[in-house]
Amino acid sequence: MDRWVSELCDQLGVPVDDVDVGAILDLARDAAHNVERPAAPVTTFVAGYAAAIKGGGAAQVAAALDTAGDLARDWNEGPDPSTPALQ
């Protein structure tokens, strides 16, 4: 995983030190378990996008992950019946 993240960051021009893999995976887990599985990649993308439009950097990423994680952990509406099931 470390090699992958390092190469990915290099290719995308993202400072690897700004990527907290554990926090990202925690957010994905919370979204998958408390919302529904397909919410995991969407939630992590939107959190990253939110951090980027607020200037990027470790502080903005951490804030976006925290906000999205709080929402996912508190979510109680259950899965959206219109979402196609993953195969």
N, C-alpha and C positions, 0 to 999 in steps of 0.2 A: 504494500500500500504506500509506503513512504516514497519508493521510487516512482510510482505512478503519479502521486500528488506533486512531486518535484518536477517531473517532466511536463505534466499538465500545466502547472503554474508557469513554467518556462515558456511553453508554447503559447499560452494565453497572455503572457506579460503581467502575471499577478505575483506580487511578492509572497514567496512561500511562507514567510514568517507570519503573514496575516491570515493563514489558513489553519483554523483549529478543527482538525478532522474529528476529534472526539465530540465537540459541540455540534458539528454538522450532523454527525451520525445520531446523536441524541435527539436532535430536532426531527430527523427523518423517522426515527423510531416512534417518537411521541405522535407525530402526524399519522403514521401508518396504523398505530394501535388505537388512537383515540378518535381519529376522523375516519379514515379508510386507507387501505394500502396505496392506491394511486395518489393520495395526497402527499406522500413522502417526497417524491422528486419535485412536484410542483411547489410545495412549501419551501423546500431548500432553495429552489431557483428564485422564488419571489423574495425570500429573505435576502439573498445575495443581490438581487436587483435593487431592492430597497436600500441596502447599504451603499450600493454604487451611486444611486442618484442623490444620496445624501453626502457625497464626497468620498466614499470609499475609506479604506483604512481599517485597522484592527478594531478601533472603538466603534465605528459604525456597524461593522459586521457583528460584533458582540451584542450591540444593542438590538439589531434586527433579529438575531438568533434568539435572544431573550424574549423579545416581544412575541415572535412567532411561536416559540416554545410554550410560553404562558398560555397563548390562545389554544394551541393544540392540546395541552394538558387539561384545560378547562372545558374543552369541547364536549358537549353531551347531546348533540342532535342525532348522532348515529350516521351510518352510511347513507349517501344519496342514492335512492333507488334508480335514478336515471343513469348512473355511472356504469359503463360496461364492466363486467367481471373480467379480471385478468386470467389468462389461461395458464 
